[in-house]
Amino acid sequence: MKNLTALQVMQDAPVIPVIVLNDLAHAVPMARALVAGGIRMLEVTLRTPQALACIEAIARDVPEAVVGAGTVRSRADAQAAAMAGAQFAVSPGFTPAVGQACRDVGLALLPGVATGSEIMQALESGFTELKFFPALQAGGAAMLKAWSGPFFDVRFCPTGGVTLQNAPDLLALPNVLCVGGSWLVPFDALAQGDWARITELARATKNL
């Protein structure tokens, strides 16, 4: 999917998996397992030395997936992610520089916000689809309800502390299009190569 928008990323499925990969060998089978379960927007976080190589492998070998880079904190991160084949970016916070860097390299960006001032700064830079992070720690559903008045034109992807159990309450809010969650790719399932479990966890999101 070329010229992807943040809105398309958010509307594709109820959950964007937040993925931490320590082993390049896990990247492709993990991505295929998620796609088999109906999840194709995959956020691979730039938290490990292998992350960029994992993004590159997924982009090359799993064409049904749409791989993005998470934990994008700088222009260099955005450039490296785009070079590796990422089609979207997710940042833990927002700066105009990161926003412009993603535009420059053609990455759709979900900027992270946790306060009203940060939302206003993102809006000033033209971003209306935002990641609410860390969602549960920063006020959860109550905060999102409060924001629905002054920020009636903003759509959110709450991430941070989201689980299969509390995701439905967040997804029921009119200003939430999807959630971000790490529960779809548990560390033990990765370590054991339990791809069937990851597929089942992905399939379970269809009921959210």
DONU-753832 format. One line per field, with one value per atom (N, C-alpha, C): x, y, z; atom name; residue number from 1. Coordinates in pm, whole numbers, plus 50000, padded with zeros to 5 digits. Atoms other than C-alpha are relative to their C-alpha. Last residue first. Layout:
BEGIN
X: [X:...]
Y: [Y:...]
Z: [Z:...]
atom: [CA:...]
nr: [NUM:...]
END
This chain:
BEGIN
X: [49994:48648:49905:50116:48543:49997:50118:48779:49874:50028:49062:49877:50087:49041:49966:50140:49181:49903:50042:49507:49854:50014:49541:49957:50124:49474:49977:50113:49742:49868:50007:49989:49886:50056:49910:49986:50144:49965:49932:50066:50305:49849:50139:50439:49917:50041:50806:49857:50032:50887:49967:49886:51068:49977:49887:50806:50114:50039:50520:50110:49983:50702:49959:49859:50751:50016:49936:50382:50144:49870:50286:50074:50011:49915:50129:50042:49943:49989:49889:50154:49957:49983:49858:50114:49872:49775:50021:49910:49409:50132:49932:49180:50080:50013:48944:50064:49896:48884:49974:49875:48692:50117:50011:48351:50127:50003:48444:49999:50139:48350:49988:50048:48707:49855:49937:48827:49945:50047:48580:50058:50136:48648:49946:50009:49027:49856:50047:49002:49987:50115:49008:49951:50119:49227:49876:50005:49476:49876:50121:49581:50010:50089:49843:49872:49934:50007:49906:49896:49841:50069:49941:49523:50097:49962:49475:50065:49889:49293:50019:50024:49077:50126:49880:49071:49958:49957:48790:50123:50105:48602:50042:49928:48916:49907:49912:48751:50072:50061:48461:50093:50091:48600:49929:49944:48897:49900:49983:48705:50049:50134:48590:50008:50048:48948:49861:49931:49061:49952:50052:48798:50065:50127:48886:49944:50086:49247:49874:50140:49388:49899:50030:49758:49851:49931:49865:49963:50059:49606:50060:50144:49695:49946:50047:50071:49855:49900:50031:50065:50009:49731:50088:49985:49834:49993:49893:49701:50000:50008:49499:50121:50129:49447:49974:50026:49802:49870:50086:49834:49968:49916:50132:49920:49935:49908:50088:50100:49701:50060:50016:50009:49901:49878:50085:49992:50004:49724:50123:50099:49734:49995:49937:50056:49905:49903:49894:50069:50069:49595:50096:50060:49820:49929:50053:49939:49933:50038:50029:49946:50044:50209:49970:49919:50225:49941:50090:50073:50082:49958:50274:49881:50115:50229:50039:50056:50580:49875:50122:50668:49942:49965:51033:49876:49892:50979:50032:50055:50644:50106:50084:50808:49936:49911:51081:49921:49951:50821:50091:50111:50642:50045:50030:50968:49884:49889:51070:49976:50017:50728:50110:49932:50777:49976:50006:50544:50090:50038:50564:49993:50047:50598:49955:49903:50616:49942:50070:50447:50104:49920:50564:49909:50054:50412:50090:50098:50522:49929:50120:50841:49909:50124:51075:49874:50019:51415:49871:49900:51497:49981:50042:51174:50094:50120:51266:49952:49957:51619:49880:49927:51486:50041:50095:51229:50068:50087:51480:49905:49920:51732:49918:49993:51465:50078:49913:51410:49990:49976:51196:50079:49928:51035:50014:49894:50938:50088:50040:50736:50121:49898:50818:49943:49966:50556:50105:49915:50497:50032:49960:50201:50080:49992:50165:50035:50137:50047:49997:50064:50392:49857:50142:50556:49922:50046:50911:49853:49954:51054:49926:50036:50865:50034:50146:50891:49956:50037:51266:49850:49958:51329:49957:50090:51127:50031:50129:51324:49897:49986:51654:49870:50000:51540:50015:50131:51444:49999:50044:51755:49877:49906:51934:49953:49894:51624:50094:49948:51377:50112:49855:51281:50066:49939:50931:50151:49877:50778:50077:49906:50424:50117:49910:50235:50099:49925:49926:50088:49891:49829:50076:49935:49605:50117:50075:49360:50058:50108:49480:49921:50091:49686:49880:50080:49840:49897:50096:49951:49910:50099:50109:49895:50094:50282:49890:50084:50434:49898:50090:50561:49904:50109:50702:49901:50087:50888:49891:50076:51028:49900:50141:51130:49914:50064:51463:49851:50041:51566:49926:49939:51573:49946:49859:51511:50075:49931:51174:50149:49859:50941:50070:49914:50598:50144:49874:50312:50102:49909:50018:50129:49868:49774:50095:49876:49428:50121:50019:49073:50129:50037:49177:49984:49984:49236:49954:50129:49089:50011:50085:49396:49871:49933:49645:49905:50006:49403:50065:50139:49360:49985:50018:49738:49859:50031:49754:49986:50087:49933:49973:50069:50086:49895:49920:50172:49915:50085:50000:50088]
Y: [49878:49331:50106:49994:48999:50126:49976:49032:50012:49856:49071:50030:49960:48699:50149:50028:48618:50048:49904:48791:49980:49871:48592:50109:50004:48273:50132:49993:48360:50001:49861:48432:50018:49920:48095:50146:50027:47919:50082:49911:48090:49979:50044:47925:50093:50016:47974:49953:50140:47906:49974:50084:48236:49854:49978:48426:49903:50059:48268:50018:50145:48344:49931:50040:48709:49848:50019:48756:49951:50064:48888:49982:50088:48974:49924:50134:49105:49905:50094:49402:49857:50098:49625:49904:50066:49940:49904:49996:50040:49936:50128:50130:50016:50082:50403:49862:50103:50582:49912:49939:50912:49902:49953:50742:50062:49854:50541:50051:49955:50171:50153:50002:50084:50047:49891:50192:50008:49873:49975:50119:49969:49683:50132:49942:49708:50031:49861:49649:50067:49979:49268:50145:50058:49208:50028:50147:49441:49954:50053:49806:49848:50058:49920:49942:49995:50149:49952:50102:50241:50015:50015:50438:49882:50140:50500:49988:50051:50830:49850:50142:51034:49939:50084:51414:49855:50038:51641:49909:50079:51671:49947:50057:51789:49906:49901:52030:49947:49867:51794:50096:50005:51443:50133:49936:51522:50008:49857:51447:50074:49939:51112:50150:49995:51025:50060:49890:51115:50015:49874:50892:50120:49966:50605:50133:50101:50596:50053:49968:50869:49910:49858:50899:50033:49920:50564:50148:50031:50375:50087:49978:50545:49977:50135:50584:50005:50084:50710:50076:49956:50833:49906:50109:50780:50061:49998:51048:49874:50137:51094:49977:50015:51468:49857:50140:51569:49991:50067:51898:49855:50058:52052:49916:49888:52281:49951:49940:51972:50114:50091:51800:50056:49990:52104:49908:49874:52115:50019:50015:51747:50127:50081:51805:49976:49916:52090:49923:49911:51872:50087:49880:51610:50082:50036:51253:50118:49885:51257:49949:50025:51012:50129:49938:51085:49971:49992:50834:50059:49995:50908:50004:49957:50808:49993:50089:50775:50062:50067:50945:49901:50133:51033:49917:49992:51408:49864:49951:51364:49997:50108:51148:50042:50106:51408:49886:49961:51683:49894:49996:51510:50035:50139:51428:49994:50052:51793:49855:49963:51915:49944:49874:51714:50034:49926:51447:50122:49862:51167:50073:49996:50789:50138:49938:50789:50005:49970:50558:50056:49982:50535:50033:49904:50408:50004:49916:50235:50098:49966:50076:50091:50044:49945:50025:50143:49953:49946:50074:50289:49849:49995:50431:49920:50083:50314:49996:50140:50456:49907:50030:50795:49853:49999:50810:49961:50117:50706:49991:50116:50965:49871:50003:51236:49877:49902:51147:49992:49884:50959:50111:49906:50674:50131:49934:50424:50087:49933:50220:50060:49989:50139:50073:49865:50018:49995:49988:49700:50147:49860:49647:50032:49916:49271:50143:49977:49088:50088:49888:49137:50028:50015:48915:50116:50138:48852:49978:50075:49194:49867:49926:49422:49919:50008:49159:50070:50138:49119:49986:50027:49495:49859:49925:49552:49970:50070:49275:50069:50120:49427:49920:49956:49760:49882:49951:49603:50037:50076:49390:50060:49985:49633:49932:50103:49646:50022:50012:49919:49897:49982:50043:49998:49889:49902:50003:50056:49684:50114:49900:49809:49929:50051:49564:50107:49880:49658:49966:49975:49316:50130:49875:49155:50025:49883:48895:50134:49970:48588:50125:50114:48463:50020:49983:48812:49887:49891:48777:50020:50047:48437:50107:50088:48561:49949:49917:48848:49915:49923:48612:50084:50088:48373:50070:50042:48666:49903:49892:48838:49948:50001:48544:50091:50123:48473:49994:49980:48835:49879:50102:48773:50017:50013:49042:49904:50118:49157:50005:49987:49391:49871:50118:49421:50035:49932:49658:49889:50068:49495:50080:49998:49745:49930:49997:49646:50009:49940:49705:50018:50104:49647:50065:50131:49851:49887:50060:50179:49855:50015:50303:49925:50087:50247:49969:50136:50396:49900:50046:50706:49857:50046:50743:49947:49893:50761:49942:50036:50522:50123:49877:50665:49974:49879:50312:50121:49880:50000:50124]
Z: [49919:51981:49945:49911:51829:50085:50083:51533:50085:50008:51783:49917:49888:51867:49993:50036:51521:50108:50102:51610:49964:49933:51931:49902:49922:51735:50073:50093:51479:50075:50045:51760:49901:49890:51917:49958:49996:51584:50110:50095:51553:50000:49997:51868:49910:50139:51783:49988:50028:52148:49853:49960:52206:49962:50090:52008:50031:50128:52202:49896:49991:52528:49870:50006:52435:50004:49870:52363:49985:50027:52017:50133:50117:52024:49972:49961:52383:49880:50012:52275:50027:49894:52205:49975:50018:52015:50115:49885:51998:49960:49976:51710:50128:50120:51589:50016:50008:51919:49878:50050:51911:49996:50138:51930:49944:50001:52241:49856:50002:52219:49994:50138:52121:49989:50074:52465:49859:49942:52655:49926:50044:52417:50054:50134:52475:49958:49993:52851:49863:49910:52847:50000:50063:52541:50084:49999:52703:49925:50062:52674:49994:49899:52926:49943:49869:52674:50108:49989:52345:50135:49866:52274:50003:49983:51899:50138:49919:51874:49987:49978:51636:50063:49989:51653:50025:50135:51525:50000:50065:51857:49863:50114:52035:49923:50062:52280:49876:50017:52350:49928:50114:52287:49977:50119:52511:49886:49973:52830:49877:49997:52693:50022:50138:52602:49992:50067:52953:49856:49945:53111:49934:50064:52877:50051:50060:52991:49936:49978:53213:49933:50022:53138:50009:49900:53287:49991:49869:53086:50108:49988:52758:50140:49965:52769:50046:49933:52506:50115:49860:52306:50081:49903:51942:50140:49901:51710:50085:49952:51392:50090:49932:51336:50047:49964:51236:50080:50096:51049:50028:50106:51228:49901:50070:51433:49886:50089:51519:49920:50113:51661:49898:50080:51878:49878:50073:51996:49912:50107:52088:49915:50104:52281:49884:50071:52472:49888:50092:52559:49920:49940:52712:49892:49869:52645:50069:49917:52276:50134:49863:52046:50074:49894:51674:50138:49884:51430:50114:49859:51117:50094:49921:50752:50147:49898:50614:50061:50043:50286:50097:50051:50356:49965:50099:50390:49938:50126:50564:49890:50054:50830:49868:50049:50881:49938:50132:50906:49941:50094:51191:49859:50033:51365:49900:50080:51347:49959:50141:51461:49912:50026:51780:49854:50126:51910:50005:49976:52164:49868:49861:52165:50044:49909:51783:50141:49876:51533:50096:49880:51174:50117:49904:50852:50122:50069:50533:50094:49921:50664:49918:50063:50393:50080:49973:50563:49939:50078:50402:50016:50140:50543:49911:50013:50892:49856:49995:50864:49981:50123:50754:49995:50111:51030:49870:49987:51297:49881:50038:51171:50009:50146:51186:49953:50063:51550:49848:49913:51801:49933:50087:51606:50077:49922:51878:49910:49877:51627:50069:49895:51267:50119:49957:51023:50109:49883:50825:50027:50013:50598:50125:49879:50564:49961:49952:50252:50124:50070:50096:50045:49965:50362:49936:50009:50238:50034:50117:50152:49984:50122:50390:49875:50014:50666:49871:50035:50615:49979:50138:50607:49955:50087:50923:49853:49995:51096:49911:50083:50982:49996:50140:51125:49905:50046:51459:49852:50117:51515:49932:50110:51748:49871:49998:51967:49882:49864:52062:50012:50013:51717:50137:49927:51755:49983:49943:51486:50066:49947:51430:50066:49897:51208:50042:49963:51006:50120:50095:50863:50025:49961:51124:49905:50045:50992:50040:49905:51181:49967:50006:50886:50094:50123:50868:49989:49978:51230:49879:49903:51168:50027:50071:50852:50093:50087:51047:49926:49914:51319:49917:49955:51059:50091:50110:50893:50046:50064:51201:49898:49961:51422:49913:50049:51251:50033:50139:51307:49946:50085:51682:49859:49966:51944:49909:50054:51814:50035:49963:52004:49957:50009:51840:50037:49965:51917:50023:49907:51738:50019:50062:51586:50098:49923:51705:49907:49868:51581:50079:49903:51219:50137:50060:50901:50091:50032:51026:49953:49882:51211:49970:49903:50928:50116:50053:50675:50095:49986:50892:49948:49863:50921:50022:49906:50543:50140:49888:50308:50085:49960:49994:50107:50009:49878:50037:50000:50000:50000]
atom: [N:CA:C:N:CA:C:N:CA:C:N:CA:C:N:CA:C:N:CA:C:N:CA:C:N:CA:C:N:CA:C:N:CA:C:N:CA:C:N:CA:C:N:CA:C:N:CA:C:N:CA:C:N:CA:C:N:CA:C:N:CA:C:N:CA:C:N:CA:C:N:CA:C:N:CA:C:N:CA:C:N:CA:C:N:CA:C:N:CA:C:N:CA:C:N:CA:C:N:CA:C:N:CA:C:N:CA:C:N:CA:C:N:CA:C:N:CA:C:N:CA:C:N:CA:C:N:CA:C:N:CA:C:N:CA:C:N:CA:C:N:CA:C:N:CA:C:N:CA:C:N:CA:C:N:CA:C:N:CA:C:N:CA:C:N:CA:C:N:CA:C:N:CA:C:N:CA:C:N:CA:C:N:CA:C:N:CA:C:N:CA:C:N:CA:C:N:CA:C:N:CA:C:N:CA:C:N:CA:C:N:CA:C:N:CA:C:N:CA:C:N:CA:C:N:CA:C:N:CA:C:N:CA:C:N:CA:C:N:CA:C:N:CA:C:N:CA:C:N:CA:C:N:CA:C:N:CA:C:N:CA:C:N:CA:C:N:CA:C:N:CA:C:N:CA:C:N:CA:C:N:CA:C:N:CA:C:N:CA:C:N:CA:C:N:CA:C:N:CA:C:N:CA:C:N:CA:C:N:CA:C:N:CA:C:N:CA:C:N:CA:C:N:CA:C:N:CA:C:N:CA:C:N:CA:C:N:CA:C:N:CA:C:N:CA:C:N:CA:C:N:CA:C:N:CA:C:N:CA:C:N:CA:C:N:CA:C:N:CA:C:N:CA:C:N:CA:C:N:CA:C:N:CA:C:N:CA:C:N:CA:C:N:CA:C:N:CA:C:N:CA:C:N:CA:C:N:CA:C:N:CA:C:N:CA:C:N:CA:C:N:CA:C:N:CA:C:N:CA:C:N:CA:C:N:CA:C:N:CA:C:N:CA:C:N:CA:C:N:CA:C:N:CA:C:N:CA:C:N:CA:C:N:CA:C:N:CA:C:N:CA:C:N:CA:C:N:CA:C:N:CA:C:N:CA:C:N:CA:C:N:CA:C:N:CA:C:N:CA:C:N:CA:C:N:CA:C:N:CA:C:N:CA:C:N:CA:C:N:CA:C:N:CA:C:N:CA:C:N:CA:C:N:CA:C:N:CA:C:N:CA:C:N:CA:C:N:CA:C:N:CA:C:N:CA:C:N:CA:C:N:CA:C:N:CA:C:N:CA:C:N:CA:C:N:CA:C:N:CA:C:N:CA:C:N:CA:C:N:CA:C:N:CA:C:N:CA:C:N:CA:C:N:CA:C:N:CA:C:N:CA:C:N:CA:C:N:CA:C:N:CA:C:N:CA:C:N:CA:C:N:CA:C:N:CA:C:N:CA:C:N:CA:C:N:CA:C:N:CA:C:N:CA:C:N:CA:C:N:CA:C:N:CA:C:N:CA:C:N:CA:C:N:CA:C:N:CA:C:N:CA:C:N:CA:C:N:CA:C:N:CA:C:N:CA:C:N:CA:C:N:CA:C:N:CA:C:N:CA:C:N:CA:C:N:CA:C:N:CA:C:N:CA:C:N:CA:C]
nr: [208:208:208:207:207:207:206:206:206:205:205:205:204:204:204:203:203:203:202:202:202:201:201:201:200:200:200:199:199:199:198:198:198:197:197:197:196:196:196:195:195:195:194:194:194:193:193:193:192:192:192:191:191:191:190:190:190:189:189:189:188:188:188:187:187:187:186:186:186:185:185:185:184:184:184:183:183:183:182:182:182:181:181:181:180:180:180:179:179:179:178:178:178:177:177:177:176:176:176:175:175:175:174:174:174:173:173:173:172:172:172:171:171:171:170:170:170:169:169:169:168:168:168:167:167:167:166:166:166:165:165:165:164:164:164:163:163:163:162:162:162:161:161:161:160:160:160:159:159:159:158:158:158:157:157:157:156:156:156:155:155:155:154:154:154:153:153:153:152:152:152:151:151:151:150:150:150:149:149:149:148:148:148:147:147:147:146:146:146:145:145:145:144:144:144:143:143:143:142:142:142:141:141:141:140:140:140:139:139:139:138:138:138:137:137:137:136:136:136:135:135:135:134:134:134:133:133:133:132:132:132:131:131:131:130:130:130:129:129:129:128:128:128:127:127:127:126:126:126:125:125:125:124:124:124:123:123:123:122:122:122:121:121:121:120:120:120:119:119:119:118:118:118:117:117:117:116:116:116:115:115:115:114:114:114:113:113:113:112:112:112:111:111:111:110:110:110:109:109:109:108:108:108:107:107:107:106:106:106:105:105:105:104:104:104:103:103:103:102:102:102:101:101:101:100:100:100:99:99:99:98:98:98:97:97:97:96:96:96:95:95:95:94:94:94:93:93:93:92:92:92:91:91:91:90:90:90:89:89:89:88:88:88:87:87:87:86:86:86:85:85:85:84:84:84:83:83:83:82:82:82:81:81:81:80:80:80:79:79:79:78:78:78:77:77:77:76:76:76:75:75:75:74:74:74:73:73:73:72:72:72:71:71:71:70:70:70:69:69:69:68:68:68:67:67:67:66:66:66:65:65:65:64:64:64:63:63:63:62:62:62:61:61:61:60:60:60:59:59:59:58:58:58:57:57:57:56:56:56:55:55:55:54:54:54:53:53:53:52:52:52:51:51:51:50:50:50:49:49:49:48:48:48:47:47:47:46:46:46:45:45:45:44:44:44:43:43:43:42:42:42:41:41:41:40:40:40:39:39:39:38:38:38:37:37:37:36:36:36:35:35:35:34:34:34:33:33:33:32:32:32:31:31:31:30:30:30:29:29:29:28:28:28:27:27:27:26:26:26:25:25:25:24:24:24:23:23:23:22:22:22:21:21:21:20:20:20:19:19:19:18:18:18:17:17:17:16:16:16:15:15:15:14:14:14:13:13:13:12:12:12:11:11:11:10:10:10:9:9:9:8:8:8:7:7:7:6:6:6:5:5:5:4:4:4:3:3:3:2:2:2:1:1:1]
END
